[in-house]
Amino acid sequence: MRLKALAIDIDGTITDMDRRLCLEAAAKLRSLKIPVVIATGNTLCYSKAAARLVGVCCNIIAENGGVLVNGFDKKPFVSDVMYECEEAYTFLSSRFEIEKLDPFHRITEIVLRNNFDIEKARELLSVHYPGVEIIDTHFAIHIKSKKINKGTGLTKMAEMMGLEPSDFVAIGDSVNDLEMLQEAGFAVAVGNADAYLKDIADYVSTSKYGDGTVEAIDFLLSGGLIKVPFDKDEQ
């Protein structure tokens, strides 16, 4: 099996918990001879900037699968789910003091400051808005539609690229990466990943954060699962 593309999370996967980019991971991603897809819970504008800085622009799954683009200047594909999140947010606002973060840039989900009873909020949504969920990525609290996730995003991105989800290796660390790893042909969890992500992964790195990504890519290259930077048969 040789995988044809790689989808990778940003925060906690190529950065540390302070969002400092691992330069070795960025260099390793740039060296690959397969397309690299950035798959993140963050906004499209942030994701484009990150992809440019890493040097892998510009196939992006943003807002946990809600926004996709396969070219820097192309029109993004946007899921029509924001109304569900807004209704859930209005409902929760009547019961908790909650605060939106970067509201002007998000178009398919709502992100909140982590200063309220998340478990209680989940219980209420399960009764009153069962189509909406709250996820905690360790970096932010997201109100999102259950219709979309990074797994549905990977499926759509694969279609846009003329590939299958099984053609991808996916690398992640948190709850919002779960469906993406399940859909991919090969799943990688970095060493700091949540336990349930490690349980489904085909490979779990010993190292954490960006160093874990470097380790995982080296494993994939050495095993012939992805193209080496200079295949002998292509020289």
C-alpha positions in Angstrom: 0.0 0.0 0.0 1.3 3.4 -0.9 -0.7 6.4 0.3 -1.2 9.3 -2.1 -1.8 12.3 0.3 -1.5 13.4 3.9 -4.0 15.2 6.1 -2.7 16.8 9.3 -4.0 18.8 12.2 -2.2 21.9 13.3 -2.6 22.6 17.1 -1.0 19.9 19.2 0.1 18.0 16.1 2.7 20.3 14.5 2.6 22.9 17.3 3.0 22.6 21.1 0.3 23.7 23.6 1.5 27.3 23.3 0.9 27.1 19.5 4.6 27.3 18.7 5.3 25.7 15.4 7.8 22.8 15.3 10.2 23.8 12.5 11.4 20.3 12.0 7.8 19.1 11.3 7.2 22.0 8.9 10.4 21.1 7.0 9.4 17.4 6.9 6.0 18.2 5.5 7.5 20.5 2.8 9.8 17.7 1.7 7.1 15.3 0.9 6.2 14.4 -2.7 2.5 13.9 -1.9 -0.1 16.6 -1.4 -0.5 17.8 2.2 -3.9 18.9 3.5 -4.2 21.1 6.5 -7.2 19.9 8.6 -8.0 22.1 11.6 -10.7 23.5 13.8 -9.5 27.0 13.2 -10.8 29.6 10.7 -10.0 29.6 7.0 -7.9 32.8 7.1 -5.8 31.4 9.9 -5.4 28.0 8.1 -4.3 29.7 4.9 -1.7 31.7 6.7 -0.5 28.6 8.5 -0.3 26.6 5.3 1.6 29.3 3.6 4.1 29.5 6.5 4.6 25.8 6.7 5.0 25.7 2.9 2.2 23.3 2.0 -0.5 25.6 0.6 -3.2 25.2 -0.2 -5.6 22.3 0.4 -7.4 23.1 3.6 -10.1 21.6 5.8 -11.1 24.4 8.2 -13.7 24.8 11.0 -13.7 21.1 11.7 -14.9 20.2 8.2 -17.3 23.1 7.7 -15.1 25.0 5.2 -12.9 23.5 2.5 -10.7 25.0 -0.2 -8.3 23.3 -2.7 -6.4 26.3 -3.9 -5.4 29.6 -2.3 -7.6 31.8 -4.5 -10.4 29.4 -5.1 -13.9 29.9 -3.7 -14.3 27.8 -0.5 -16.9 25.1 -0.1 -19.0 26.1 3.0 -21.5 23.9 4.8 -24.9 25.4 5.5 -25.0 24.6 9.3 -24.3 27.9 11.0 -28.0 28.5 11.8 -28.1 25.4 13.9 -25.1 26.6 15.9 -26.5 30.1 16.4 -29.8 28.6 17.7 -27.9 26.4 20.2 -25.7 29.4 21.2 -28.8 31.5 21.9 -30.3 28.7 23.9 -27.1 28.2 26.0 -26.7 32.0 26.5 -30.0 32.0 28.4 -28.5 29.5 30.9 -24.8 30.3 31.0 -22.6 33.3 30.8 -20.7 32.4 27.6 -18.4 34.3 25.3 -17.8 33.9 21.6 -14.2 34.0 20.3 -13.3 35.3 16.8 -17.0 35.6 15.8 -16.3 37.7 12.7 -14.3 35.0 10.9 -16.2 31.8 11.7 -19.0 30.8 9.3 -20.0 27.2 10.2 -19.4 26.9 13.9 -19.1 28.9 17.1 -16.1 28.9 19.4 -16.4 29.8 23.1 -14.1 30.7 26.0 -13.7 27.8 28.4 -15.3 29.4 31.4 -18.6 27.5 31.9 -20.0 24.1 32.8 -19.4 22.2 29.5 -20.8 18.9 30.7 -24.0 20.6 31.8 -24.2 22.4 28.5 -23.8 19.1 26.7 -26.6 17.5 28.6 -28.9 20.4 27.7 -28.0 20.3 24.0 -28.6 16.6 23.9 -32.2 17.2 24.9 -33.0 20.5 23.2 -30.6 20.5 20.2 -29.6 16.9 19.5 -28.2 17.8 16.1 -25.5 20.1 17.7 -22.6 19.1 19.8 -19.9 20.7 22.0 -16.3 19.5 21.6 -13.3 20.5 23.6 -10.1 20.4 21.6 -7.9 21.5 24.5 -7.4 24.8 22.6 -11.0 25.9 22.3 -14.7 25.0 23.0 -16.6 24.5 19.7 -20.4 24.4 19.1 -20.7 22.5 15.9 -23.2 20.6 13.8 -23.1 16.8 14.0 -23.5 16.7 10.3 -19.9 17.8 9.7 -16.5 16.9 11.1 -13.0 16.4 9.8 -14.0 13.0 8.5 -16.7 14.4 6.3 -14.3 17.1 5.4 -11.7 14.5 4.4 -14.2 12.7 2.2 -15.2 15.9 0.4 -11.5 17.0 0.0 -10.6 13.6 -1.4 -13.4 14.1 -4.0 -12.2 17.6 -4.8 -8.6 16.2 -5.4 -9.7 13.2 -7.4 -8.8 10.7 -4.6 -10.4 8.4 -2.1 -10.3 8.9 1.7 -8.4 5.6 1.9 -5.6 7.2 -0.2 -4.8 9.5 2.8 -2.7 9.1 5.9 -4.2 11.3 8.7 -2.3 12.7 11.7 -3.9 14.2 14.7 -4.1 14.5 18.5 -7.6 15.4 19.7 -11.3 14.6 19.7 -11.9 16.6 16.5 -9.5 14.4 14.6 -11.3 11.2 15.4 -13.5 10.9 12.4 -10.7 12.0 10.1 -8.4 9.2 11.4 -11.3 6.7 11.0 -11.9 7.7 7.4 -8.2 7.7 6.3 -6.4 4.7 4.9 -3.7 5.0 7.6 -4.2 6.7 11.0 -1.5 8.3 13.1 -1.8 9.7 16.7 1.1 11.7 18.0 2.4 10.9 21.5 0.3 13.6 23.3 -3.0 12.4 21.6 -6.1 11.6 23.6 -6.4 7.9 24.6 -9.3 7.1 22.3 -7.4 8.4 19.3 -4.4 6.2 20.1 -6.8 3.3 20.4 -7.9 3.6 16.7 -4.5 4.6 15.3 -2.4 2.4 13.1 0.7 4.1 14.4 1.3 6.0 17.7 4.4 8.1 17.9 6.6 8.0 21.0 7.4 11.6 20.7 4.8 14.4 21.3 3.5 17.3 19.3 5.6 18.3 16.2 8.4 15.9 17.1 5.7 13.1 17.0 4.8 14.1 13.5 8.4 14.0 12.4 8.7 10.5 13.9 5.5 9.4 12.2 6.5 10.7 8.8 9.9 9.0 9.1 8.1 5.8 9.9 5.9 6.1 6.8 8.8 6.9 4.6 11.0 4.1 5.9 8.1 1.6 5.4 7.4 2.7 1.9 3.9 3.9 2.8 4.5 7.3 1.2 6.9 8.5 -1.4 10.4 9.4 -0.3 11.5 12.9 -1.3 13.4 11.4 -4.3 12.2 8.0 -5.4 15.0 6.1 -7.2 12.6 5.3 -10.0 11.9 9.0 -10.6 15.5 10.2 -10.8 
